Each structure stands twice: as structure tokens, then as C-alpha cells.
Amino acid sequence: MTYSPPTPSVQPLQRLRVTDGLLINAERWRLAYDYHRQRQSLYYQSLHQPGIVCGLGIHPIAPPEKIAQAYQDQRWLRVQPGMAIDDQGNCIVVPEPIDFRLASRVEQPTSVYLVLQYVDPEQLQQAEDNPVLTEVFRIDEKTHPPGPGEVEICRLVLDADAQLQLPVDPFFPQINQVDLRYRLQPRSRPQAVLQVAQVSLSSPSPQLQQSAVNFQAFLRSIEVLYPNLLAVSAPDPIELVDQDPVVDLRDYDVLYLQTPSAQALSDMQMRSLQSFLRQGGYLWVEISVRGTQLAELLTVRTQLQAALAQMDGSQTLGASAATQNLQPLRQEIIQELTAVQTALNTKLDETGRPFRSLAEQMGQPLQALPADHPIGCQPFQFGALPTVNQRPIELFLSEHLLMVVGDLSVVWGGGSKEGFARDQIRTAQEFGINLLHYAWQHQNYRQLLATSTTASTP
């Protein structure tokens, strides 16, 4: 799961009131000092993310010579000097190399995390005659992802033998090899944070696996293309299968569902999604058109529109006899285009009918995307909807649901073998970011306008 920075606590700061004749004791001095520490922490948490500032390299080493025989094994790592900042705004300085032994014993491959944590020296026993407190740290080994106050140095997947090694390829570390791919670096804090998950209406299949790969590739692109938005995702798709009880989806803001056009919702699946939408969630549905009549109609419409545009361009150049002779052909193309558009509208109305019904049950039917809608311009400007395989996608939305008709996700760059050009991939990614950004704006406005149950009187 992607890291989500914590939100600073909404508490007023307190500082020392200074007057002439004020006597300073330890308690008052600490109050004045803590005020500045809290302001620094509040500033950092509000505008930045935690991570490793510099150094903190790590590599396996031979066991130290002066160590008990029981610990003479290939489980030792050396952490090099460096600096990090945690999610509370504390600066952690490792001034010299530290040798650390992994103690975890596992029977099957298990992820182990090596983390760095700030330690407040005032919580430690100190010599009372020493006027200086040196801020210290702790290195811990965990079998679950880093939590609050912890900065990841590295992770490893250990097996029963656990002979630690350097990775042959650091981009693809193997079992028992040091993995640095998930280390964080300090940077600006995203102001838009969404908890997202992909859901499936059927049991796992190759199509679902490829869809999950595409979706994760899209989420990774957000970090580079629009860092102000952070999508914290579930690692695997959530199955909404018939035999399961209603799944609890309250931890998520947006659900993404990629499904064939003929897919219908069961009563249990409908109840799960209805419950999610009533709790304020947003559903993003993508309906594939591959191999369907809808795909053929979209392709034919595009071809007719291109032929008509080319013919109109020819007429603009001059009214010649040849141009006049094209008028019957032009009228024929227009008639055929009208017939195709009528058939297309009928098919679009049929496509995704369960989701149209779901939107209607929530009190607002799906509508075509208006020309001036924020999805078309925030944060990326679009003059028209993206085109996939020479077919423009169709987009419908309501207050709770957004439905894309077309294979936008295929172009997201998740290992597709179709060989899309870079500008096509970037266009599809940017439009996907617009969709998520709109979902965040929608939820943010609803939360800000929500009726509060309690209020304080100034």
C-alpha cells in the first residue's frame, strides 16, 4: 500500500506569557522550548512528507569477530551514517556506522522491514549532572510495514535459510536480498489524498490480473505527473462475489471497477456498492468495448466523421465543379452518420445498464459529460476525450458514479503488448488523473459542507 502522510492534530499551540519580573524555572523553560518544537513539527507535517535526507546506505557484512558463536551467521547488516526526518518532524541523525543482526526466523518467505525511529532523550535515563541531552535513535526489525514515527531503511523477503546478500539488480531484488525500492525521500506533502481500491465482480482471471497491473501502473504515474494528488491503494483487487457477505468498503474513498460491457450486478453486489455510495464513496466504472458491436459503431462513426471533415476541408479551398459533384456523396455520409449515431445512442443506453440503474437508485441518473465540466480541464486541459484504438471514449457521470465506456486503462502502460506511443500513454494517464482529481474535489466539497453535530461558542 502507498504511504499516506498523517494529518497534523488540530490543537491550539500554547506559549509562555512573558512579563517583567517573570521567574524562569524548569517547567516554564520547557513550555517555551516545546512551543517552538511544536511549531516546527506542525510546519513540517503540513507541508512536507518524511523520508531519508541523505546517506543511510546498507549492505550485508560478515558477523563481527567479538560476537557469541550463536550469532555467527549471515544475518548481519551495516547501516551507514545519514539523516532522516520522520512524520512528526523529528530529525534523526545516525553519526556513525551501525551493525545490526536480523533475528526473524521464518518457515516460508516473509517480508521483514528495517526501520529507523526517533527517541526523545528526555524519556531516557540520563546523568543528572550532564547539562546536555543528545538526541538519539533506534533501529528496529519488523514483520509489518512501517508505522507512525518510523522511517524505512530497507526491506527484505527472508526464507528459512536467510543468507543475506546484495541484490544483483537493485530494481529486481530476490529473496534474502536488500530491497531499497520503497525508501521515502522528503518532499512536498500532497494536499489531495484518496484511499482507492480496485474491485472485481468475478473470481480472479487473466483479464482481472492484467487490469490490476494497468491500474497500479496508472497509480504510479500520479506521483510523477501530479504530485499534489496521492492515491493510497489496496495492494490487490477486492472481490465482490455472490457468495460472500456484503463487503465493508468504508475505508475507501474511490472504487475502480473494470468490467466487460455485458456484466450484470447481482443483488448482493448491488447492495455492497449502494452501501459504499451512501457512505459518501465514489464509484469509477470502466466498461470495456473490445470485440463488441459498440466498438464497431464507434469505429464507423470516427471514420465517417473523418471523411466528412476531409470533404468540408476540400470545399473550403474553392467551389469548383468537382466540389459541387461531391454534394450527393456528402449528403449520403451525413445520413449514414446520423443512422450510426442513433444506433450508437441506443447501444450506449444499453451498455452498463446495471450501473445506470445504480445511479438512478442513488437519486441522480448518469448524464453525458458537459462541455465545461472540471474533468476536462483540471488539472490537465483536454480539448476532447482521449481516443483508444481510433475510438474516442464515452464518459457519463452522476453525483456518486462515473462511467467510462472504452478501454482507457489498456493505455496506462501496465505491460500492454499493443505498443502504444508515449504521447498516447501520457494522455490516458493524465485523463485518469483528472477523473481521480474530480472525485477528490467532489468528496472534499461534500465534507466541507457537511452539517456538524457539535459546535463551540467563541
KOLZA-850010 format. One record per residue (C-alpha): z, y, x; residue number from 1. Coordinates in nm, 4 decimals. Layout:
BEGIN
SITE:c3:c2:c1:num
SITE:Z:Y:X:NUM
...
//
This chain:
BEGIN
SITE:c3:c2:c1:num
SITE:0.0000:0.0000:0.0000:1
SITE:-0.0836:0.3523:0.1221:2
SITE:0.2142:0.5598:0.2372:3
SITE:0.3399:0.8169:-0.0127:4
SITE:0.5488:1.1037:0.1327:5
SITE:0.8765:1.1669:-0.0530:6
SITE:0.9225:1.4778:-0.2614:7
SITE:1.1951:1.7178:-0.1416:8
SITE:1.5031:1.7230:-0.3599:9
SITE:1.5205:2.0215:-0.5934:10
SITE:1.8593:2.1573:-0.4890:11
SITE:1.9611:2.5168:-0.4071:12
SITE:2.0497:2.5962:-0.0464:13
SITE:2.3933:2.7305:0.0419:14
SITE:2.4644:2.9550:0.3392:15
SITE:2.7643:3.1258:0.4854:16
SITE:2.8565:3.4650:0.3435:17
SITE:2.9244:3.6860:0.6444:18
SITE:3.1683:3.9772:0.6201:19
SITE:3.3667:4.1857:0.8685:20
SITE:3.6738:4.0017:0.9836:21
SITE:3.5360:3.6581:0.8925:22
SITE:3.7189:3.3855:1.0778:23
SITE:3.4980:3.1075:1.2140:24
SITE:3.6278:2.7537:1.2078:25
SITE:3.4505:2.4188:1.2433:26
SITE:3.3767:2.3881:0.8703:27
SITE:3.2196:2.7346:0.8434:28
SITE:3.0206:2.6894:1.1623:29
SITE:2.8861:2.3597:1.0273:30
SITE:2.7915:2.5278:0.6968:31
SITE:2.5925:2.7965:0.8810:32
SITE:2.4250:2.5367:1.1048:33
SITE:2.3431:2.2965:0.8192:34
SITE:2.1728:2.5774:0.6263:35
SITE:1.9108:2.6174:0.8994:36
SITE:1.8663:2.2412:0.9319:37
SITE:1.8115:2.2080:0.5562:38
SITE:1.5559:2.4901:0.5527:39
SITE:1.3666:2.3266:0.8385:40
SITE:1.3728:1.9916:0.6606:41
SITE:1.2616:2.1479:0.3314:42
SITE:0.9728:2.3245:0.5048:43
SITE:0.8553:2.0081:0.6785:44
SITE:0.8837:1.7856:0.3726:45
SITE:0.6982:2.0394:0.1584:46
SITE:0.4001:2.0968:0.3876:47
SITE:0.3751:1.8011:0.6257:48
SITE:0.3748:1.4254:0.6483:49
SITE:0.5803:1.2293:0.9025:50
SITE:0.4430:1.0328:1.1938:51
SITE:0.4211:0.9879:1.5692:52
SITE:0.3652:1.3152:1.7563:53
SITE:0.2883:1.1636:2.0962:54
SITE:0.3488:0.8571:2.3116:55
SITE:0.5451:0.5556:2.1825:56
SITE:0.2927:0.3126:2.3274:57
SITE:0.3918:-0.0512:2.3038:58
SITE:0.2940:-0.3749:2.4771:59
SITE:0.4339:-0.7265:2.5322:60
SITE:0.6322:-0.7869:2.8517:61
SITE:0.7908:-1.0791:3.0313:62
SITE:1.1596:-1.1293:2.9469:63
SITE:1.3987:-0.9233:3.1632:64
SITE:1.5408:-1.1089:3.4606:65
SITE:1.9067:-1.0472:3.3809:66
SITE:1.8970:-1.1949:3.0329:67
SITE:2.0535:-1.5111:2.8953:68
SITE:1.8390:-1.8249:2.9113:69
SITE:1.8356:-1.8454:2.5297:70
SITE:1.6340:-1.5236:2.5173:71
SITE:1.3878:-1.6062:2.7950:72
SITE:1.0808:-1.6245:2.5726:73
SITE:0.7564:-1.4403:2.4982:74
SITE:0.9049:-1.2237:2.2212:75
SITE:0.9654:-0.9094:2.4242:76
SITE:0.8013:-0.5692:2.3723:77
SITE:0.8352:-0.2447:2.5661:78
SITE:0.8299:0.0852:2.3771:79
SITE:0.7144:0.3753:2.5925:80
SITE:0.8639:0.7286:2.5753:81
SITE:0.7399:0.9520:2.2993:82
SITE:0.8251:1.1662:1.9989:83
SITE:0.8077:1.1257:1.6214:84
SITE:0.9125:1.3129:1.3063:85
SITE:1.0489:1.1244:1.0069:86
SITE:1.0060:1.2025:0.6373:87
SITE:1.3316:1.4023:0.6350:88
SITE:1.2026:1.6426:0.9003:89
SITE:1.4161:1.4959:1.1805:90
SITE:1.2679:1.4980:1.5309:91
SITE:1.3101:1.1639:1.7105:92
SITE:1.2777:1.1658:2.0904:93
SITE:1.2545:0.8448:2.2943:94
SITE:1.3112:0.9737:2.6519:95
SITE:1.2621:0.6503:2.8465:96
SITE:1.1085:0.3018:2.8020:97
SITE:1.2982:0.0673:2.5717:98
SITE:1.2736:-0.3124:2.5867:99
SITE:1.3043:-0.4858:2.2507:100
SITE:1.3030:-0.8536:2.1515:101
SITE:1.1756:-0.9702:1.8134:102
SITE:1.4319:-1.2041:1.6599:103
SITE:1.2481:-1.3062:1.3419:104
SITE:1.1944:-1.6800:1.3004:105
SITE:0.9268:-1.7795:1.0520:106
SITE:0.7710:-2.1065:0.9406:107
SITE:0.4418:-1.9532:0.8278:108
SITE:0.2561:-1.6332:0.9271:109
SITE:0.4719:-1.3357:0.8252:110
SITE:0.4341:-0.9611:0.8789:111
SITE:0.7040:-0.8034:1.0952:112
SITE:0.7420:-0.4261:1.1362:113
SITE:0.8924:-0.2417:1.4315:114
SITE:1.0289:0.0946:1.3153:115
SITE:1.1982:0.3969:1.4667:116
SITE:1.4829:0.5711:1.2858:117
SITE:1.6779:0.8912:1.3480:118
SITE:2.0567:0.8594:1.3903:119
SITE:2.2810:1.1571:1.3225:120
SITE:2.5155:1.1797:1.6251:121
SITE:2.7956:1.3156:1.4078:122
SITE:2.8070:0.9765:1.2349:123
SITE:2.8766:0.8040:1.5674:124
SITE:3.1976:0.7843:1.7612:125
SITE:3.1935:1.0487:2.0337:126
SITE:3.4367:1.1519:2.3037:127
SITE:3.6360:1.4425:2.1612:128
SITE:3.6287:1.6308:2.4905:129
SITE:3.2462:1.6328:2.5025:130
SITE:3.1129:1.9587:2.3504:131
SITE:2.7512:1.8351:2.3457:132
SITE:2.6050:1.5925:2.0913:133
SITE:2.2790:1.4229:2.1924:134
SITE:2.0592:1.3223:1.9015:135
SITE:1.9792:0.9529:1.9205:136
SITE:1.7617:0.6909:1.7505:137
SITE:1.7490:0.3263:1.6579:138
SITE:1.4658:0.0720:1.6816:139
SITE:1.4736:-0.1911:1.4077:140
SITE:1.2768:-0.5014:1.3212:141
SITE:1.1960:-0.5585:0.9533:142
SITE:1.0042:-0.8076:0.7408:143
SITE:0.9146:-0.5485:0.4766:144
SITE:0.7141:-0.2231:0.5054:145
SITE:0.8902:0.0871:0.6430:146
SITE:1.1127:0.2730:0.4008:147
SITE:1.2571:0.6262:0.3836:148
SITE:1.3559:0.7655:0.7217:149
SITE:1.1608:0.5002:0.9149:150
SITE:0.8562:0.5622:1.1369:151
SITE:0.6385:0.2593:1.2089:152
SITE:0.5724:0.1910:1.5789:153
SITE:0.3666:-0.1217:1.5217:154
SITE:0.3455:-0.4369:1.3139:155
SITE:0.2641:-0.7976:1.3933:156
SITE:0.1857:-1.1121:1.1986:157
SITE:0.4089:-1.3768:1.3557:158
SITE:0.3745:-1.7532:1.3314:159
SITE:0.6268:-2.0240:1.4230:160
SITE:0.5426:-2.0031:1.7970:161
SITE:0.5408:-1.6209:1.8184:162
SITE:0.3933:-1.5798:2.1674:163
SITE:0.3315:-1.2045:2.1646:164
SITE:0.0022:-1.0775:2.3056:165
SITE:-0.2055:-0.7641:2.3373:166
SITE:-0.4947:-0.7578:2.0875:167
SITE:-0.8340:-0.8498:2.2284:168
SITE:-0.9835:-0.5992:1.9845:169
SITE:-0.7264:-0.3411:1.8613:170
SITE:-0.9353:-0.2844:1.5472:171
SITE:-0.9032:-0.6537:1.4530:172
SITE:-0.5687:-0.7855:1.5847:173
SITE:-0.4967:-1.1531:1.5338:174
SITE:-0.1739:-1.3458:1.4738:175
SITE:0.1025:-1.2585:1.7265:176
SITE:-0.0952:-0.9572:1.8495:177
SITE:0.0283:-0.5973:1.8356:178
SITE:-0.1231:-0.4045:1.5427:179
SITE:-0.1338:-0.0234:1.5740:180
SITE:-0.3707:0.0463:1.2857:181
SITE:-0.1036:0.1632:1.0416:182
SITE:0.0823:0.4126:1.2608:183
SITE:0.1035:0.7550:1.0996:184
SITE:0.0486:1.0905:1.2668:185
SITE:0.1946:1.4202:1.1421:186
SITE:-0.0486:1.6212:0.9314:187
SITE:-0.0615:1.8447:0.6257:188
SITE:0.1013:1.6999:0.3191:189
SITE:-0.1330:1.6269:0.0250:190
SITE:-0.0380:1.8217:-0.2851:191
SITE:-0.2017:1.5772:-0.5269:192
SITE:-0.0537:1.2268:-0.5221:193
SITE:-0.1639:0.9481:-0.7572:194
SITE:-0.0384:0.5941:-0.7937:195
SITE:-0.3506:0.3896:-0.8633:196
SITE:-0.4312:0.0240:-0.9196:197
SITE:-0.7371:-0.1821:-0.9944:198
SITE:-0.7092:-0.4104:-1.2972:199
SITE:-0.9122:-0.7130:-1.3943:200
SITE:-0.9782:-0.8644:-1.7359:201
SITE:-1.0536:-1.2115:-1.5967:202
SITE:-0.9318:-1.4520:-1.3297:203
SITE:-1.0422:-1.3965:-0.9654:204
SITE:-1.4125:-1.4317:-0.8928:205
SITE:-1.6542:-1.3342:-0.6124:206
SITE:-1.7589:-1.0322:-0.8183:207
SITE:-1.3970:-0.9189:-0.8506:208
SITE:-1.3374:-0.9676:-0.4787:209
SITE:-1.6390:-0.7516:-0.3926:210
SITE:-1.5291:-0.4914:-0.6464:211
SITE:-1.1844:-0.4802:-0.4833:212
SITE:-1.3444:-0.4348:-0.1389:213
SITE:-1.5579:-0.1490:-0.2730:214
SITE:-1.2589:0.0178:-0.4360:215
SITE:-1.0465:0.0014:-0.1193:216
SITE:-1.3385:0.1442:0.0813:217
SITE:-1.3521:0.4351:-0.1642:218
SITE:-0.9767:0.4984:-0.1353:219
SITE:-1.0035:0.5062:0.2453:220
SITE:-1.2773:0.7689:0.2228:221
SITE:-1.0455:1.0074:0.0355:222
SITE:-0.8270:1.0549:0.3428:223
SITE:-1.1232:1.1939:0.5381:224
SITE:-1.3248:1.3717:0.2702:225
SITE:-1.0427:1.5351:0.0714:226
SITE:-0.7011:1.5068:0.2432:227
SITE:-0.5345:1.7177:-0.0280:228
SITE:-0.5529:1.4130:-0.2579:229
SITE:-0.3566:1.0975:-0.1791:230
SITE:-0.4221:0.7801:-0.3768:231
SITE:-0.1397:0.5300:-0.3275:232
SITE:-0.2895:0.1969:-0.4266:233
SITE:-0.1679:-0.1501:-0.5121:234
SITE:-0.2933:-0.3931:-0.2436:235
SITE:-0.4581:-0.6338:-0.4903:236
SITE:-0.6103:-0.6113:-0.8406:237
SITE:-0.3723:-0.6631:-1.1329:238
SITE:-0.4855:-0.9342:-1.3713:239
SITE:-0.4698:-0.8657:-1.7456:240
SITE:-0.5395:-1.2212:-1.8578:241
SITE:-0.4897:-1.3517:-2.2099:242
SITE:-0.2122:-1.6000:-2.1467:243
SITE:0.0162:-1.3533:-1.9687:244
SITE:0.2694:-1.1323:-2.1473:245
SITE:0.1959:-0.7623:-2.1648:246
SITE:0.1912:-0.6379:-1.8031:247
SITE:0.4194:-0.3471:-1.7105:248
SITE:0.1927:-0.0726:-1.5785:249
SITE:0.4402:0.2143:-1.5833:250
SITE:0.4382:0.2532:-1.2031:251
SITE:0.0764:0.3721:-1.2027:252
SITE:-0.0946:0.6976:-1.2942:253
SITE:-0.4552:0.5718:-1.2960:254
SITE:-0.6002:0.2270:-1.3578:255
SITE:-0.9504:0.1460:-1.2360:256
SITE:-1.1449:-0.1288:-1.4114:257
SITE:-1.4904:-0.2505:-1.3092:258
SITE:-1.6391:-0.4912:-1.5629:259
SITE:-1.9743:-0.6265:-1.6937:260
SITE:-2.1196:-0.4461:-1.9933:261
SITE:-2.0657:-0.7460:-2.2228:262
SITE:-1.6914:-0.7667:-2.1506:263
SITE:-1.4656:-0.7537:-2.4572:264
SITE:-1.0925:-0.6846:-2.4662:265
SITE:-0.8568:-0.9439:-2.6117:266
SITE:-0.5712:-0.8316:-2.8365:267
SITE:-0.3204:-0.8788:-2.5554:268
SITE:-0.5298:-0.6836:-2.3066:269
SITE:-0.5785:-0.4094:-2.5634:270
SITE:-0.2016:-0.3842:-2.6146:271
SITE:-0.1391:-0.3618:-2.2391:272
SITE:-0.3869:-0.0782:-2.1971:273
SITE:-0.2715:0.1022:-2.5102:274
SITE:0.0862:0.0940:-2.3838:275
SITE:-0.0275:0.2318:-2.0479:276
SITE:-0.2229:0.5171:-2.2087:277
SITE:0.0602:0.6109:-2.4458:278
SITE:0.2911:0.6463:-2.1462:279
SITE:0.0598:0.9129:-2.0050:280
SITE:-0.1622:0.6989:-1.7826:281
SITE:-0.5369:0.7451:-1.7370:282
SITE:-0.7923:0.4633:-1.7527:283
SITE:-1.1102:0.4775:-1.5433:284
SITE:-1.3660:0.2171:-1.6535:285
SITE:-1.6893:0.1416:-1.4716:286
SITE:-1.9362:-0.0739:-1.6639:287
SITE:-2.2000:-0.2481:-1.4554:288
SITE:-2.5585:-0.2392:-1.5825:289
SITE:-2.7124:-0.4810:-1.3336:290
SITE:-2.9533:-0.7253:-1.4920:291
SITE:-2.9144:-0.5736:-1.8402:292
SITE:-3.1548:-0.4150:-2.0866:293
SITE:-2.9648:-0.0915:-2.0324:294
SITE:-3.0700:-0.0914:-1.6665:295
SITE:-3.4338:-0.1343:-1.7678:296
SITE:-3.4135:0.1530:-2.0160:297
SITE:-3.2505:0.3830:-1.7584:298
SITE:-3.5200:0.2972:-1.5047:299
SITE:-3.8040:0.3570:-1.7516:300
SITE:-3.6546:0.6901:-1.8603:301
SITE:-3.6296:0.8040:-1.4989:302
SITE:-3.9924:0.7078:-1.4334:303
SITE:-4.1171:0.8860:-1.7459:304
SITE:-3.9192:1.1993:-1.6626:305
SITE:-4.0638:1.1985:-1.3099:306
SITE:-4.4188:1.1587:-1.4430:307
SITE:-4.3665:1.4415:-1.6911:308
SITE:-4.2213:1.6699:-1.4217:309
SITE:-4.5168:1.5983:-1.1937:310
SITE:-4.7606:1.6728:-1.4735:311
SITE:-4.5842:2.0002:-1.5605:312
SITE:-4.5958:2.0960:-1.1932:313
SITE:-4.9703:2.0422:-1.1907:314
SITE:-5.0153:2.2655:-1.4950:315
SITE:-4.8181:2.5440:-1.3305:316
SITE:-5.0728:2.5634:-1.0496:317
SITE:-5.3549:2.6660:-1.2841:318
SITE:-5.5115:2.5990:-1.6215:319
SITE:-5.8203:2.4058:-1.5226:320
SITE:-6.0347:2.1801:-1.7358:321
SITE:-5.8755:1.8789:-1.5713:322
SITE:-5.5337:2.0070:-1.6680:323
SITE:-5.6442:2.0514:-2.0289:324
SITE:-5.7627:1.6920:-2.0340:325
SITE:-5.4085:1.5775:-1.9425:326
SITE:-5.2575:1.7180:-2.2619:327
SITE:-5.3114:1.3989:-2.4682:328
SITE:-5.1531:1.1938:-2.1889:329
SITE:-4.8630:1.4371:-2.1716:330
SITE:-4.8004:1.4055:-2.5457:331
SITE:-4.8100:1.0276:-2.5123:332
SITE:-4.5496:1.0378:-2.2323:333
SITE:-4.3276:1.2658:-2.4392:334
SITE:-4.3463:1.0306:-2.7381:335
SITE:-4.2677:0.7310:-2.5202:336
SITE:-3.9809:0.9178:-2.3549:337
SITE:-3.8385:1.0050:-2.6987:338
SITE:-3.8564:0.6406:-2.8057:339
SITE:-3.6894:0.5253:-2.4840:340
SITE:-3.4139:0.7864:-2.5207:341
SITE:-3.3472:0.6736:-2.8794:342
SITE:-3.3213:0.3101:-2.7689:343
SITE:-3.1040:0.4180:-2.4764:344
SITE:-2.8640:0.6121:-2.7003:345
SITE:-2.8273:0.3077:-2.9246:346
SITE:-2.7610:0.0819:-2.6286:347
SITE:-2.5142:0.3241:-2.4733:348
SITE:-2.3254:0.3356:-2.8013:349
SITE:-2.3030:-0.0447:-2.7967:350
SITE:-2.2083:-0.0598:-2.4313:351
SITE:-1.8383:-0.0538:-2.3715:352
SITE:-1.7594:-0.0664:-2.7422:353
SITE:-1.4082:-0.2079:-2.6823:354
SITE:-1.3266:0.0952:-2.4672:355
SITE:-1.4767:0.3335:-2.7206:356
SITE:-1.2533:0.1700:-2.9789:357
SITE:-0.9563:0.2082:-2.7453:358
SITE:-1.0253:0.5804:-2.7055:359
SITE:-1.0564:0.6235:-3.0825:360
SITE:-0.7249:0.4464:-3.1373:361
SITE:-0.5670:0.6978:-2.8969:362
SITE:-0.6927:0.9783:-3.1218:363
SITE:-0.9960:1.1075:-2.9348:364
SITE:-1.3388:0.9362:-2.9151:365
SITE:-1.5410:0.9237:-2.5974:366
SITE:-1.7806:1.2139:-2.5515:367
SITE:-2.0632:1.2797:-2.3063:368
SITE:-1.9691:1.4914:-2.0056:369
SITE:-2.0093:1.8642:-2.0879:370
SITE:-2.2253:2.0685:-1.8506:371
SITE:-1.9385:2.2951:-1.7410:372
SITE:-1.6762:2.0224:-1.7008:373
SITE:-1.4476:2.0303:-1.3886:374
SITE:-1.5643:1.6810:-1.2905:375
SITE:-1.8984:1.8338:-1.1945:376
SITE:-1.7569:2.0944:-0.9577:377
SITE:-1.4004:2.0149:-0.8427:378
SITE:-1.3518:1.9666:-0.5565:379
SITE:-1.7209:1.8883:-0.4824:380
SITE:-2.0137:2.0623:-0.6528:381
SITE:-2.2732:1.8464:-0.8315:382
SITE:-2.5910:1.9670:-0.9992:383
SITE:-2.6481:1.6292:-1.1666:384
SITE:-2.4765:1.2942:-1.1969:385
SITE:-2.5278:1.0583:-0.8993:386
SITE:-2.8214:0.8159:-0.9031:387
SITE:-2.7841:0.4474:-0.8117:388
SITE:-3.0975:0.2410:-0.7535:389
SITE:-3.3080:0.5204:-0.9077:390
SITE:-3.0909:0.5172:-1.2202:391
SITE:-2.8547:0.8105:-1.2916:392
SITE:-2.5132:0.7017:-1.4075:393
SITE:-2.3886:0.7950:-1.7548:394
SITE:-2.0419:0.9407:-1.7988:395
SITE:-1.8190:0.9583:-2.1090:396
SITE:-1.4601:1.0768:-2.1322:397
SITE:-1.1691:1.1444:-2.3638:398
SITE:-0.8165:1.2711:-2.3148:399
SITE:-0.6988:0.9305:-2.1908:400
SITE:-1.0065:0.7428:-2.0767:401
SITE:-1.3087:0.7939:-1.8530:402
SITE:-1.6052:0.5543:-1.8737:403
SITE:-1.8845:0.5384:-1.6143:404
SITE:-2.1941:0.3408:-1.7162:405
SITE:-2.3663:0.2453:-1.3936:406
SITE:-2.2898:0.0833:-1.0592:407
SITE:-2.1300:0.3755:-0.8775:408
SITE:-1.8819:0.1513:-0.6910:409
SITE:-2.1620:-0.0513:-0.5303:410
SITE:-2.2479:0.2529:-0.3175:411
SITE:-1.8923:0.3206:-0.1958:412
SITE:-1.9512:0.1429:0.1341:413
SITE:-1.7451:-0.1711:0.0927:414
SITE:-1.9773:-0.4018:0.2850:415
SITE:-2.2709:-0.3899:0.0439:416
SITE:-2.5852:-0.5585:0.1778:417
SITE:-2.8201:-0.3302:-0.0160:418
SITE:-2.8489:-0.0854:0.2718:419
SITE:-2.7666:0.2445:0.1024:420
SITE:-2.8309:0.5581:0.3056:421
SITE:-2.5391:0.7587:0.4370:422
SITE:-2.6002:1.0528:0.2016:423
SITE:-2.6009:0.8133:-0.0960:424
SITE:-2.2684:0.6635:0.0120:425
SITE:-2.1168:1.0076:0.0666:426
SITE:-2.2424:1.1315:-0.2712:427
SITE:-2.0888:0.8324:-0.4518:428
SITE:-1.7586:0.8761:-0.2668:429
SITE:-1.7398:1.2480:-0.3377:430
SITE:-1.8122:1.1955:-0.7058:431
SITE:-1.5413:0.9287:-0.7204:432
SITE:-1.3016:1.1813:-0.5664:433
SITE:-1.3972:1.4305:-0.8402:434
SITE:-1.3090:1.1674:-1.1018:435
SITE:-0.9673:1.0974:-0.9463:436
SITE:-0.9023:1.4681:-0.8926:437
SITE:-0.9691:1.5327:-1.2607:438
SITE:-0.7310:1.2502:-1.3578:439
SITE:-0.4619:1.4079:-1.1386:440
SITE:-0.5207:1.7568:-1.2812:441
SITE:-0.5068:1.6157:-1.6332:442
SITE:-0.1736:1.4434:-1.5718:443
SITE:-0.0296:1.7358:-1.3778:444
SITE:-0.1038:1.9817:-1.6588:445
SITE:0.0457:1.7464:-1.9174:446
SITE:0.3645:1.7083:-1.7136:447
SITE:0.3983:2.0826:-1.6579:448
SITE:0.3508:2.1495:-2.0294:449
SITE:0.5810:1.8679:-2.1430:450
SITE:0.8776:1.9652:-2.3601:451
SITE:1.2026:1.9468:-2.1642:452
SITE:1.5009:1.7780:-2.3261:453
SITE:1.7580:1.9960:-2.1500:454
SITE:1.7635:2.3489:-2.0136:455
SITE:2.0089:2.5539:-1.8143:456
SITE:2.1010:2.9071:-1.9179:457
SITE:2.0905:3.1663:-1.6386:458
//
